[in-house]
Structure formats: structure tokens, C-alpha cells
Amino acid sequence: MGVYEAKIIWERGDQPFLDKRYSRAHTWAFDGGAVVPGSSAPSSVPLPMSDASAVDPEEAMIASLSSCHMLWFLAFAANAGLVVDAYSDEASGKIGKDDDGRRYLAEVTLRPYTRFSGREPDQAEIDALHHQAHDHCEMAHSVRARISIEARLD
């Protein structure tokens, strides 16, 4: 089993804290050297306590699901002899409430668009590849959100 790590760093500095108007801006540092600005979502904690230009946990979860799905899709497309030139996904998610009233990521919709060279697959083959990718995506297995895939071809 792999071990994955991230370092999350937040510092108060000289801002007040007990009034709850402190900045939620922080950084995510990863082992390869990438540093990503993070924050709460402005829809959860209003500006200026949130940083709209930073990645919030909800966006990161959706991006993680989309990225994992894409990586598996690319592998299965290559196995099928398909040459992928470009892949994009306009993924989105919705927060819901569970039976106890707790908020959680309830729905994620992946909207992948793929461009190919050479043999062009039909929609049925694309859908089968996306189904395979979903079945193998570790991130998809790790959440209880309902995940829908709306694959598109030209």
C-alpha cells in the first residue's frame, strides 16, 4: 500500500482570533515540492475571511475524483489502442445533508470530453472505458457521493 502525505500550514499572525473573523487562507505542501494555496469556500465562510483565489476542500475533492478517473481512462484507452490527444472535464459537485443534518459531498458529476487521433471510438466504447475507469478509481471508492459520468464526443 502506498502512503500519501500533505502538509497543511496556517498561521494566525497578528490578526484577532476569538471574533472568528480570522483568515482561513493556508497552504498545502506536497512531497514533490508543489505548494497550493488553500482556503475555505467563500460560500461557507464569507470574504474576506476566505480567499476566493485559493482551492477549497470541496473543489479539491472534486478535482481529485476527476483526476483519478482521467488517469484510469487514459490507461484503458491506451490498452484499447486509442490515441488520446486531449481530455478535459468540467466536473462539479453538490453538497447535501445526511439524515442527521450534517453537510457532505452528495453528488459529483464528471463531464469528460476526449479528442482522439486515428480510430474514433463510438459512444458505447467511450461509455465502457469510462465505466472501467470508474470501477478502478481509488478516489471514487473512497467517497459516498453519487458519481455520474456524462461523457461527450464531437
DSSP file with accessible surface (Angstrom, degrees, kcal/mol):
  #  RESIDUE AA STRUCTURE BP1 BP2  ACC     N-H-->O    O-->H-N    N-H-->O    O-->H-N    TCO  KAPPA ALPHA  PHI   PSI    X-CA   Y-CA   Z-CA
    1    1 A M              0   0  235      0, 0.0     2,-0.1     0, 0.0     0, 0.0   0.000 360.0 360.0 360.0 139.0    0.0    0.0    0.0
    2    2 A G        -     0   0   48      1,-0.0     2,-0.5     2,-0.0     0, 0.0  -0.442 360.0-141.0 -80.5 154.3    1.2    3.5   -0.8
    3    3 A V        -     0   0  116     -2,-0.1     2,-0.4     2,-0.0    -1,-0.0  -0.978  17.5-167.9-115.9 128.9    1.5    6.2    1.7
    4    4 A Y        -     0   0  207     -2,-0.5     2,-0.3     2,-0.0    -2,-0.0  -0.946   5.5-171.1-120.9 138.4    0.5    9.7    0.7
    5    5 A E        +     0   0  141     -2,-0.4    26,-0.6     2,-0.0     2,-0.3  -0.947  13.0 179.0-132.9 151.0    1.2   12.8    2.6
    6    6 A A  E     -A   30   0A  57     -2,-0.3     2,-0.5    24,-0.1    24,-0.2  -0.983  19.8-142.3-144.7 143.8    0.3   16.5    2.6
    7    7 A K  E     -A   29   0A 138     22,-3.0    22,-3.1    -2,-0.3     2,-0.5  -0.951  13.5-160.8-109.8 123.9    1.4   19.3    4.9
    8    8 A I  E     -A   28   0A 100     -2,-0.5     2,-0.5    20,-0.2    20,-0.2  -0.912   9.9-169.4-107.3 126.7   -1.3   21.9    5.7
    9    9 A I  E     +A   27   0A  57     18,-2.5    18,-2.2    -2,-0.5     2,-0.4  -0.970  14.1 162.3-126.2 124.1    0.0   25.2    7.1
   10   10 A W        -     0   0   98     -2,-0.5     2,-0.4    16,-0.2    16,-0.1  -0.997  10.7-173.5-135.0 138.6   -2.0   28.0    8.7
   11   11 A E        -     0   0  156     -2,-0.4    14,-0.1    14,-0.3    -2,-0.0  -1.000  19.8-150.8-134.4 137.7   -0.7   30.8   10.8
   12   12 A R    >   -     0   0  116     -2,-0.4     3,-1.4     1,-0.2    11,-0.2   0.853  28.2-178.7 -72.7 -36.1   -2.7   33.5   12.7
   13   13 A G  T 3   -     0   0   57      1,-0.2    -1,-0.2     0, 0.0     0, 0.0  -0.472  64.8 -33.5  66.1-137.6   -0.1   36.1   12.6
   14   14 A D  T 3  S+     0   0  161     -2,-0.1    -1,-0.2     2,-0.0    -2,-0.1   0.323 104.4 117.4-101.4  11.2   -1.3   39.3   14.3
   15   15 A Q  S <  S-     0   0   44     -3,-1.4     7,-0.1     1,-0.1    -3,-0.0  -0.454  72.9-101.8 -78.5 149.6   -4.9   39.0   13.4
   16   16 A P        -     0   0   84      0, 0.0    -1,-0.1     0, 0.0    -2,-0.0  -0.265  35.6-176.3 -61.6 158.3   -7.6   38.6   16.1
   17   17 A F    >   +     0   0   90      5,-0.1     3,-2.2     4,-0.1     5,-0.3   0.684  67.1  62.7-124.9 -46.1   -8.9   35.1   16.5
   18   18 A L  T 3  S+     0   0  159      1,-0.3     0, 0.0     2,-0.1     0, 0.0   0.722  95.4  63.9 -67.3 -17.4  -11.7   34.9   19.0
   19   19 A D  T 3  S-     0   0   85      1,-0.1    -1,-0.3     0, 0.0    -2,-0.0   0.527 105.3-130.0 -80.5  -3.3  -14.0   37.1   17.0
   20   20 A K  S <  S+     0   0  151     -3,-2.2    -2,-0.1     1,-0.1    -3,-0.1   0.628  79.2 113.6  65.9  17.7  -13.9   34.3   14.3
   21   21 A R        +     0   0  148      2,-0.0    -1,-0.1    -4,-0.0    -3,-0.1   0.100  42.8 129.1-102.9  22.6  -13.1   36.9   11.6
   22   22 A Y        -     0   0   53     -5,-0.3     2,-0.2     1,-0.1    -5,-0.1  -0.354  68.7 -92.7 -75.3 156.4   -9.6   35.4   11.0
   23   23 A S        -     0   0   35    -11,-0.2    27,-0.2     1,-0.1    26,-0.1  -0.471  23.1-159.2 -69.7 136.9   -8.3   34.4    7.6
   24   24 A R        +     0   0   48     25,-3.6    26,-0.1    -2,-0.2    -1,-0.1   0.355  53.3 124.4 -93.7   1.6   -8.9   30.8    6.5
   25   25 A A        +     0   0   34     24,-0.3   -14,-0.3    14,-0.2     2,-0.3  -0.408  30.7 146.3 -64.7 138.1   -6.2   31.1    3.9
   26   26 A H  E     - B   0  38A  39     12,-2.7    12,-3.1   -16,-0.1     2,-0.3  -0.874  39.0-108.6-154.7-177.1   -3.5   28.5    4.3
   27   27 A T  E     -AB   9  37A  48    -18,-2.2   -18,-2.5    -2,-0.3     2,-0.5  -0.944   8.8-147.3-128.0 151.9   -1.2   26.4    2.1
   28   28 A W  E     -AB   8  36A  34      8,-2.7     8,-2.8    -2,-0.3     2,-0.5  -0.980  18.4-165.8-111.8 125.4   -1.0   22.8    1.1
   29   29 A A  E     -AB   7  35A  24    -22,-3.1   -22,-3.0    -2,-0.5     2,-0.3  -0.952   4.1-161.5-116.1 132.1    2.6   21.5    0.6
   30   30 A F  E >   -A    6   0A  79      4,-2.6     3,-2.3    -2,-0.5   -24,-0.1  -0.766  31.3-108.6-114.7 159.6    3.2   18.2   -1.1
   31   31 A D  T 3  S+     0   0  143    -26,-0.6   -25,-0.1     1,-0.3    -1,-0.1   0.754 114.7  58.1 -60.5 -27.5    6.3   15.9   -1.2
   32   32 A G  T 3  S-     0   0   75      2,-0.1    -1,-0.3     1,-0.0    -3,-0.0   0.524 124.0 -98.2 -81.9  -2.8    7.2   16.8   -4.8
   33   33 A G  S <  S+     0   0   57     -3,-2.3     2,-0.1     1,-0.3    -2,-0.1   0.292  75.6 141.1 107.4 -10.4    7.5   20.4   -3.9
   34   34 A A        -     0   0   56     -5,-0.1    -4,-2.6     1,-0.0     2,-0.4  -0.456  31.0-165.8 -68.0 136.7    4.1   21.7   -5.1
   35   35 A V  E     -B   29   0A  94     -6,-0.2    -6,-0.2    -2,-0.1    -8,-0.0  -0.996   4.8-170.3-124.7 124.8    2.6   24.3   -2.8
   36   36 A V  E     -B   28   0A  40     -8,-2.8    -8,-2.7    -2,-0.4     2,-0.3  -0.961  23.4-123.8-119.3 129.8   -1.1   25.1   -3.4
   37   37 A P  E     -B   27   0A  66      0, 0.0    18,-2.6     0, 0.0     2,-0.3  -0.557  35.6-170.9 -71.0 132.3   -2.9   28.0   -1.7
   38   38 A G  E     +Bc  26  55A   0    -12,-3.1   -12,-2.7    -2,-0.3     2,-0.3  -0.833  14.1 154.0-122.2 160.9   -6.0   26.7    0.2
   39   39 A S        -     0   0    1     16,-1.7   -14,-0.2    -2,-0.3     2,-0.1  -0.971  46.9 -81.4-166.8 169.8   -8.9   28.3    1.9
   40   40 A S        -     0   0   21     -2,-0.3    11,-0.5     9,-0.2    14,-0.1  -0.439  60.1 -93.7 -72.8 159.1  -12.5   27.8    3.0
   41   41 A A    >>  -     0   0    6      1,-0.1     4,-2.6    -2,-0.1     3,-2.0  -0.584  26.2-128.8 -73.2 137.2  -15.0   28.2    0.2
   42   42 A P  T 34 S+     0   0   50      0, 0.0     5,-0.2     0, 0.0    -1,-0.1   0.779 110.9  61.2 -58.7 -22.3  -16.5   31.7    0.1
   43   43 A S  T 34 S+     0   0  113      1,-0.2    -2,-0.0     3,-0.1    -3,-0.0   0.716 112.6  37.0 -75.0 -19.3  -19.9   30.1    0.2
   44   44 A S  T <4 S+     0   0   53     -3,-2.0    -1,-0.2     1,-0.3    -4,-0.0   0.831 133.1  20.0 -95.6 -45.3  -19.0   28.6    3.6
   45   45 A V  S  < S-     0   0   26     -4,-2.6    -1,-0.3     3,-0.0     5,-0.2  -0.984  92.4-123.2-127.9 116.7  -17.1   31.4    5.1
   46   46 A P    >>  -     0   0   80      0, 0.0     3,-1.3     0, 0.0     4,-0.6  -0.106  41.8 -63.2 -63.8 157.2  -17.7   34.8    3.6
   47   47 A L  T 34 S+     0   0  104      1,-0.3     4,-0.1     2,-0.2     0, 0.0  -0.401 114.4  33.5 -63.0 146.5  -15.0   37.1    2.1
   48   48 A P  T 34 S+     0   0  102      0, 0.0    -1,-0.3     0, 0.0   -27,-0.0  -0.954 117.7  56.0 -93.6   9.0  -12.6   38.5    3.3
   49   49 A M  T <4 S+     0   0   16     -3,-1.3   -25,-3.6   -26,-0.1   -24,-0.3   0.772 110.4  53.7 -72.0 -22.9  -12.1   35.6    5.8
   50   50 A S  S  < S-     0   0    6     -4,-0.6     2,-0.6   -27,-0.2    -9,-0.1  -0.737  82.2-133.1-102.8 160.1  -11.9   33.2    2.7
   51   51 A D    >   -     0   0   57    -11,-0.5     3,-1.7    -2,-0.3    -2,-0.0  -0.934  11.5-164.0-114.8 105.8   -9.6   33.6   -0.3
   52   52 A A  T 3  S+     0   0   65     -2,-0.6    -1,-0.1     1,-0.3     4,-0.1   0.748  87.8  59.1 -63.4 -22.8  -11.7   33.1   -3.4
   53   53 A S  T 3  S+     0   0  104      2,-0.1    -1,-0.3    -3,-0.1     2,-0.2   0.606  94.8  81.4 -82.8  -9.3   -8.5   32.6   -5.5
   54   54 A A  S <  S-     0   0    7     -3,-1.7     2,-0.4   -14,-0.1   -16,-0.2  -0.476  89.9-100.0 -92.8 165.8   -7.4   29.6   -3.4
   55   55 A V  B     -c   38   0A  47    -18,-2.6   -16,-1.7    -2,-0.2    -2,-0.1  -0.710  35.6-151.7 -85.1 128.7   -8.5   25.9   -3.6
   56   56 A D     >  -     0   0   13     -2,-0.4     4,-2.5   -18,-0.2     5,-0.2  -0.620  28.2-106.6 -97.3 162.4  -11.1   25.0   -1.1
   57   57 A P  H  > S+     0   0   71      0, 0.0     4,-2.2     0, 0.0     5,-0.2   0.850 119.0  54.0 -57.4 -35.0  -11.6   21.4    0.2
   58   58 A E  H  > S+     0   0   60      2,-0.2     4,-2.0     1,-0.2     5,-0.2   0.938 110.8  45.2 -66.0 -45.3  -14.8   20.9   -1.8
   59   59 A E  H  > S+     0   0   96      1,-0.2     4,-2.9     2,-0.2    -1,-0.2   0.898 111.8  53.3 -62.7 -40.8  -13.1   21.8   -5.0
   60   60 A A  H  X S+     0   0   25     -4,-2.5     4,-2.6     2,-0.2    -1,-0.2   0.892 107.2  51.1 -63.4 -38.7  -10.1   19.7   -4.2
   61   61 A M  H  X S+     0   0   82     -4,-2.2     4,-2.3     2,-0.2    -1,-0.2   0.936 112.5  45.8 -64.8 -43.5  -12.3   16.7   -3.6
   62   62 A I  H  X S+     0   0   25     -4,-2.0     4,-2.5     1,-0.2    -2,-0.2   0.930 113.5  49.3 -65.8 -43.7  -14.0   17.1   -6.9
   63   63 A A  H  X S+     0   0   58     -4,-2.9     4,-3.0     1,-0.2     5,-0.2   0.898 109.6  52.7 -62.4 -39.3  -10.6   17.7   -8.7
   64   64 A S  H  X S+     0   0   46     -4,-2.6     4,-2.4     2,-0.2     5,-0.2   0.926 110.6  46.5 -62.3 -44.9   -9.2   14.5   -7.0
   65   65 A L  H  X S+     0   0    4     -4,-2.3     4,-2.2     2,-0.2    -2,-0.2   0.930 115.5  46.3 -62.9 -43.7  -12.1   12.4   -8.2
   66   66 A S  H  X S+     0   0   18     -4,-2.5     4,-2.7     2,-0.2    -2,-0.2   0.919 113.4  48.5 -65.4 -44.4  -11.9   13.9  -11.8
   67   67 A S  H  X S+     0   0   58     -4,-3.0     4,-2.5     2,-0.2     5,-0.2   0.927 111.9  48.3 -63.6 -45.6   -8.1   13.4  -11.9
   68   68 A a  H  X S+     0   0   15     -4,-2.4     4,-2.0    -5,-0.2     5,-0.2   0.941 112.8  49.0 -60.3 -45.9   -8.2    9.8  -10.7
   69   69 A H  H  X S+     0   0    3     -4,-2.2     4,-2.7    -5,-0.2    -2,-0.2   0.936 111.1  50.1 -60.0 -46.1  -10.9    9.0  -13.2
   70   70 A M  H  X S+     0   0   48     -4,-2.7     4,-3.0     1,-0.2     5,-0.2   0.917 107.8  52.8 -59.9 -45.3   -9.0   10.6  -16.1
   71   71 A L  H  X S+     0   0  101     -4,-2.5     4,-1.7     1,-0.2    -1,-0.2   0.906 112.9  43.9 -60.5 -41.7   -5.7    8.8  -15.3
   72   72 A W  H  X S+     0   0   73     -4,-2.0     4,-2.5     2,-0.2     5,-0.2   0.915 112.2  53.4 -68.5 -41.0   -7.5    5.4  -15.3
   73   73 A F  H  X S+     0   0    0     -4,-2.7     4,-2.8     1,-0.2     5,-0.2   0.937 107.9  50.5 -58.4 -46.9   -9.4    6.4  -18.5
   74   74 A L  H  X S+     0   0   59     -4,-3.0     4,-2.3     1,-0.2    -1,-0.2   0.912 110.5  50.0 -59.1 -41.6   -6.2    7.3  -20.3
   75   75 A A  H  X S+     0   0   43     -4,-1.7     4,-2.2    -5,-0.2    -1,-0.2   0.935 113.6  44.3 -63.2 -44.9   -4.7    3.9  -19.3
   76   76 A F  H  X S+     0   0   21     -4,-2.5     4,-1.5     2,-0.2    -2,-0.2   0.860 111.1  54.0 -71.3 -33.4   -7.7    1.9  -20.6
   77   77 A A  H  <>S+     0   0    0     -4,-2.8     5,-2.7    -5,-0.2    -1,-0.2   0.930 109.6  48.2 -64.1 -43.9   -7.9    4.0  -23.8
   78   78 A A  H ><5S+     0   0   66     -4,-2.3     3,-1.8     1,-0.2    -2,-0.2   0.921 109.2  53.2 -61.7 -42.4   -4.2    3.2  -24.5
   79   79 A N  H 3<5S+     0   0  131     -4,-2.2    -1,-0.2     1,-0.3    -2,-0.2   0.821 107.0  53.2 -60.4 -31.3   -4.9   -0.5  -23.8
   80   80 A A  T 3<5S-     0   0   39     -4,-1.5    -1,-0.3    -3,-0.2    -2,-0.2   0.407 121.2-109.2 -84.5   1.1   -7.8   -0.3  -26.3
   81   81 A G  T < 5S+     0   0   56     -3,-1.8     2,-0.4     1,-0.3    38,-0.2   0.679  71.7 142.0  80.5  17.6   -5.4    1.1  -29.0
   82   82 A L      < -     0   0    7     -5,-2.7     2,-0.7    -6,-0.2    -1,-0.3  -0.769  46.0-141.4 -94.9 137.3   -7.0    4.5  -28.9
   83   83 A V  E     -D  117   0B  81     34,-0.8    34,-2.1    -2,-0.4     2,-0.5  -0.873  15.5-156.5 -99.0 112.0   -4.7    7.6  -29.2
   84   84 A V  E     +D  116   0B  38     -2,-0.7    32,-0.3    32,-0.2     3,-0.1  -0.790  17.3 176.3 -90.9 124.5   -6.0   10.4  -26.9
   85   85 A D  E     +     0   0B  78     30,-3.1     2,-0.3    -2,-0.5    31,-0.2   0.772  68.7   1.6 -93.7 -34.5   -4.9   13.9  -28.0
   86   86 A A  E     -D  115   0B  32     29,-1.6    29,-2.7     2,-0.0     2,-0.4  -0.992  55.2-171.4-155.6 148.6   -6.8   15.8  -25.3
   87   87 A Y  E     +D  114   0B  36     -2,-0.3     2,-0.3    27,-0.2    27,-0.2  -0.988  11.9 169.9-142.0 129.9   -9.0   15.2  -22.3
   88   88 A S  E     -D  113   0B  58     25,-2.5    25,-3.2    -2,-0.4     2,-0.4  -0.978  12.1-163.1-138.5 155.8  -10.9   17.8  -20.3
   89   89 A D  E     -D  112   0B  33     -2,-0.3     2,-1.0    23,-0.3   -23,-0.0  -0.981  14.7-160.0-142.8 125.1  -13.5   17.6  -17.6
   90   90 A E        -     0   0  131     21,-1.1     2,-0.1    -2,-0.4    19,-0.0  -0.678  34.3-179.0-100.1  73.7  -15.9   20.2  -16.4
   91   91 A A        +     0   0   32     -2,-1.0     2,-0.3    19,-0.1    19,-0.2  -0.421   7.0 178.1 -78.2 149.4  -16.6   18.4  -13.1
   92   92 A S  E     -F  109   0C  41     17,-2.2    17,-2.8    -2,-0.1     2,-0.3  -0.964  10.1-158.3-146.2 162.7  -19.0   19.7  -10.4
   93   93 A G  E     -F  108   0C  31     -2,-0.3     2,-0.4    15,-0.2    15,-0.2  -0.964   6.7-145.7-141.8 158.3  -20.3   18.7   -7.1
   94   94 A K  E     -F  107   0C 131     13,-2.6    12,-2.1    -2,-0.3    13,-1.7  -0.990  13.6-137.6-127.5 136.1  -23.2   19.4   -4.8
   95   95 A I  E     +F  105   0C  66     -2,-0.4    10,-0.2    10,-0.2     2,-0.2  -0.729  30.0 172.3 -88.4 137.1  -23.3   19.5   -1.1
   96   96 A G  E     -F  104   0C  21      8,-2.9     8,-2.1    -2,-0.4     2,-0.4  -0.677  30.0-108.2-128.1-174.0  -26.3   17.8    0.6
   97   97 A K  E     -F  103   0C 148      6,-0.2     6,-0.2    -2,-0.2     2,-0.0  -0.973  24.9-139.3-122.3 138.8  -27.4   17.0    4.1
   98   98 A D    >   -     0   0   22      4,-2.6     3,-2.2    -2,-0.4     8,-0.0  -0.177  43.7 -82.2 -83.6-175.4  -27.5   13.5    5.6
   99   99 A D  T 3  S+     0   0  169      1,-0.3    -1,-0.1     2,-0.1    -2,-0.0   0.737 132.0  52.2 -62.0 -23.7  -30.2   12.1    7.8
  100  100 A D  T 3  S-     0   0  122      2,-0.1    -1,-0.3     3,-0.0     3,-0.1   0.316 121.1-106.8 -93.7   5.8  -28.6   13.8   10.9
  101  101 A G  S <  S+     0   0   43     -3,-2.2     2,-0.3     1,-0.3    -2,-0.1   0.540  71.8 143.7  83.2   7.5  -28.4   17.2    9.1
  102  102 A R        -     0   0  148      1,-0.1    -4,-2.6    -5,-0.0    -1,-0.3  -0.644  50.9-121.0 -82.9 138.1  -24.7   17.1    8.5
  103  103 A R  E     +F   97   0C 144     -2,-0.3     2,-0.3    -6,-0.2    -6,-0.2  -0.509  42.8 158.3 -76.1 141.7  -23.4   18.6    5.3
  104  104 A Y  E     -F   96   0C  68     -8,-2.1    -8,-2.9    -2,-0.2     2,-0.9  -0.975  53.1 -85.4-155.5 163.1  -21.5   16.3    2.9
  105  105 A L  E     +F   95   0C  25     -2,-0.3   -10,-0.2   -10,-0.2    39,-0.2  -0.658  51.5 169.8 -73.9 106.4  -20.5   16.0   -0.7
  106  106 A A  E     +     0   0C  15    -12,-2.1    40,-2.8    -2,-0.9     2,-0.4   0.814  55.5  23.1 -93.0 -36.4  -23.6   14.2   -2.0
  107  107 A E  E     -Fg  94 146C  55    -13,-1.7   -13,-2.6    38,-0.3     2,-0.4  -0.997  53.2-175.8-138.3 140.2  -23.2   14.3   -5.8
  108  108 A V  E     -Fg  93 147C   0     38,-2.8    40,-2.7    -2,-0.4     2,-0.5  -1.000   8.4-164.2-131.7 133.0  -20.4   14.7   -8.2
  109  109 A T  E     -Fg  92 148C  17    -17,-2.8   -17,-2.2    -2,-0.4     2,-0.4  -0.984   3.6-160.1-119.1 122.4  -20.8   14.9  -12.0
  110  110 A L  E     - g   0 149C   3     38,-3.1    40,-3.0    -2,-0.5   -19,-0.1  -0.864   5.3-172.4 -97.2 134.9  -17.9   14.3  -14.3
  111  111 A R        -     0   0   73     -2,-0.4   -21,-1.1    38,-0.2    40,-0.1  -0.574  14.9-176.7-125.3  66.7  -18.3   15.8  -17.8
  112  112 A P  E     -D   89   0B   0      0, 0.0    40,-2.3     0, 0.0     2,-0.4  -0.405  10.9-167.9 -72.5 140.5  -15.3   14.4  -19.7
  113  113 A Y  E     -De  88 152B  39    -25,-3.2   -25,-2.5    38,-0.2     2,-0.4  -0.998   9.2-169.8-122.9 130.1  -14.6   15.4  -23.2
  114  114 A T  E     -D   87   0B   3     38,-1.1     2,-0.4    -2,-0.4    40,-0.3  -0.976  10.8-158.9-127.0 136.8  -12.0   13.5  -25.1
  115  115 A R  E     -D   86   0B 122    -29,-2.7   -30,-3.1    -2,-0.4   -29,-1.6  -0.954  17.5-166.3-114.6 134.8  -10.4   14.1  -28.5
  116  116 A F  E     -D   84   0B  13     -2,-0.4     2,-0.3   -32,-0.3   -32,-0.2  -0.815  15.8-144.5-119.4 157.5   -8.7   11.3  -30.4
  117  117 A S  E    S-D   83   0B  48    -34,-2.1   -34,-0.8    -2,-0.3     2,-0.3  -0.890  74.2  -1.3-111.5 151.6   -6.4   10.7  -33.4
  118  118 A G  S    S+     0   0   75     -2,-0.3     2,-0.1   -36,-0.1    -2,-0.1  -0.542 121.8  35.1  75.2-132.7   -6.8    7.8  -35.7
  119  119 A R  S    S-     0   0  123     -2,-0.3   -36,-0.3   -38,-0.2    -2,-0.1  -0.320  75.0-148.0 -62.9 127.4   -9.6    5.4  -34.8
  120  120 A E        -     0   0  107     -2,-0.1    -1,-0.1   -38,-0.1    -2,-0.0  -0.860  12.4-139.2 -99.4 117.8  -12.5    7.3  -33.4
  121  121 A P        -     0   0    4      0, 0.0     2,-0.1     0, 0.0    -5,-0.1  -0.384  16.2-121.7 -72.1 156.4  -14.5    5.3  -30.8
  122  122 A D     >  -     0   0  100      1,-0.1     4,-2.3    -2,-0.0     3,-0.2  -0.404  33.8 -95.4 -88.5 174.8  -18.3    5.4  -30.7
  123  123 A Q  H  > S+     0   0   75      1,-0.2     4,-2.9     2,-0.2     5,-0.2   0.872 123.4  56.7 -60.9 -36.7  -20.3    6.5  -27.7
  124  124 A A  H  > S+     0   0   66      2,-0.2     4,-2.2     1,-0.2    -1,-0.2   0.912 109.1  45.7 -62.7 -41.8  -20.8    2.9  -26.5
  125  125 A E  H  > S+     0   0   52     -3,-0.2     4,-2.4     2,-0.2    -2,-0.2   0.918 113.0  50.5 -68.5 -40.7  -17.0    2.3  -26.4
  126  126 A I  H  X S+     0   0    1     -4,-2.3     4,-2.5     1,-0.2     5,-0.2   0.938 110.8  49.2 -59.6 -47.2  -16.4    5.6  -24.6
  127  127 A D  H  X S+     0   0   78     -4,-2.9     4,-2.4     1,-0.2    -1,-0.2   0.905 110.2  51.0 -61.2 -39.5  -19.0    4.8  -22.0
  128  128 A A  H  X S+     0   0   55     -4,-2.2     4,-2.5     2,-0.2    -1,-0.2   0.913 110.1  49.5 -65.0 -40.8  -17.5    1.4  -21.5
  129  129 A L  H  X S+     0   0    8     -4,-2.4     4,-2.6     1,-0.2    -2,-0.2   0.909 111.7  48.6 -64.5 -40.4  -14.0    2.9  -21.0
  130  130 A H  H  X S+     0   0    4     -4,-2.5     4,-2.7     2,-0.2    -2,-0.2   0.887 109.5  52.5 -67.3 -36.2  -15.4    5.4  -18.5
  131  131 A H  H  X S+     0   0  114     -4,-2.4     4,-2.4    -5,-0.2    -2,-0.2   0.936 110.9  47.5 -63.5 -43.5  -17.2    2.6  -16.7
  132  132 A Q  H  X S+     0   0   78     -4,-2.5     4,-1.2     2,-0.2    -2,-0.2   0.918 111.7  50.5 -60.7 -46.1  -13.9    0.7  -16.4
  133  133 A A  H >X S+     0   0    0     -4,-2.6     4,-1.2     1,-0.2     3,-0.6   0.927 110.5  49.1 -59.7 -44.9  -12.1    3.9  -15.2
  134  134 A H  H >< S+     0   0   52     -4,-2.7     3,-0.5     1,-0.2    -1,-0.2   0.915 108.0  54.3 -61.8 -42.3  -14.8    4.5  -12.5
  135  135 A D  H 3< S+     0   0   79     -4,-2.4    -1,-0.2     1,-0.2    -2,-0.2   0.760 115.3  40.0 -62.9 -25.4  -14.5    0.9  -11.3
  136  136 A H  H << S+     0   0   81     -4,-1.2     2,-0.6    -3,-0.6    -1,-0.2   0.558  84.8 112.0-100.8 -10.6  -10.8    1.3  -10.8
  137  137 A a    <X  -     0   0    2     -4,-1.2     4,-1.5    -3,-0.5     5,-0.1  -0.531  50.8-160.7 -74.2 114.4  -10.6    4.8   -9.4
  138  138 A E  H  > S+     0   0   97     -2,-0.6     4,-0.6     1,-0.2    -1,-0.2   0.847  90.9  55.8 -61.9 -35.9   -9.5    4.6   -5.8
  139  139 A M  H >4 S+     0   0   70      1,-0.2     3,-1.1     2,-0.2     4,-0.3   0.913 104.7  52.4 -65.8 -39.9  -10.8    8.0   -5.0
  140  140 A A  H >4 S+     0   0   13      1,-0.3     3,-0.9     2,-0.2    -1,-0.2   0.869 107.9  52.0 -63.4 -34.4  -14.3    7.0   -6.3
  141  141 A H  H 3< S+     0   0  124     -4,-1.5    -1,-0.3     1,-0.2    -2,-0.2   0.644 104.6  60.4 -72.8 -14.4  -14.2    4.0   -3.9
  142  142 A S  T << S+     0   0   88     -3,-1.1     2,-0.3    -4,-0.6    -1,-0.2   0.426  98.0  61.2 -96.9  -2.0  -13.3    6.4   -1.0
  143  143 A V    <   -     0   0   35     -3,-0.9     0, 0.0    -4,-0.3     0, 0.0  -0.879  64.0-144.7-124.8 158.3  -16.4    8.6   -1.0
  144  144 A R        +     0   0  158     -2,-0.3    -1,-0.1   -39,-0.2    -4,-0.0   0.448  63.5 119.0 -98.7   0.3  -20.1    8.1   -0.5
  145  145 A A  S    S-     0   0   11      1,-0.1     2,-0.5   -38,-0.1   -38,-0.3  -0.324  73.7-112.8 -62.4 143.9  -21.1   10.7   -3.1
  146  146 A R  E     -g  107   0C 145    -40,-2.8   -38,-2.8   -37,-0.0     2,-0.5  -0.697  35.2-154.3 -76.1 127.0  -23.1    9.6   -6.0
  147  147 A I  E     -g  108   0C  28     -2,-0.5     2,-0.4   -40,-0.2   -38,-0.2  -0.928  11.9-172.8-112.4 123.2  -20.8   10.0   -9.1
  148  148 A S  E     -g  109   0C  38    -40,-2.7   -38,-3.1    -2,-0.5     2,-0.5  -0.883  10.1-152.2-112.0 147.8  -22.3   10.4  -12.5
  149  149 A I  E     -g  110   0C  53     -2,-0.4     2,-0.5   -40,-0.2   -38,-0.2  -0.981  11.7-177.8-123.8 121.8  -20.3   10.5  -15.8
  150  150 A E        -     0   0  101    -40,-3.0     2,-0.1    -2,-0.5    -2,-0.0  -0.750  18.0-168.9-116.4  77.5  -21.6   12.4  -18.8
  151  151 A A        -     0   0   15     -2,-0.5     2,-0.4   -40,-0.1   -38,-0.2  -0.429   3.1-156.7 -72.2 144.9  -19.0   11.7  -21.4
  152  152 A R  B     -e  113   0B 109    -40,-2.3   -38,-1.1    -2,-0.1     2,-0.3  -0.947  13.7-175.3-126.6 144.7  -19.1   13.7  -24.7
  153  153 A L              0   0   41     -2,-0.4   -38,-0.1   -40,-0.1   -31,-0.0  -0.884 360.0 360.0-123.4 160.9  -17.8   13.2  -28.2
  154  154 A D              0   0  163     -2,-0.3    -1,-0.0   -40,-0.3   -41,-0.0  -0.332 360.0 360.0 -66.2 360.0  -17.9   15.6  -31.1
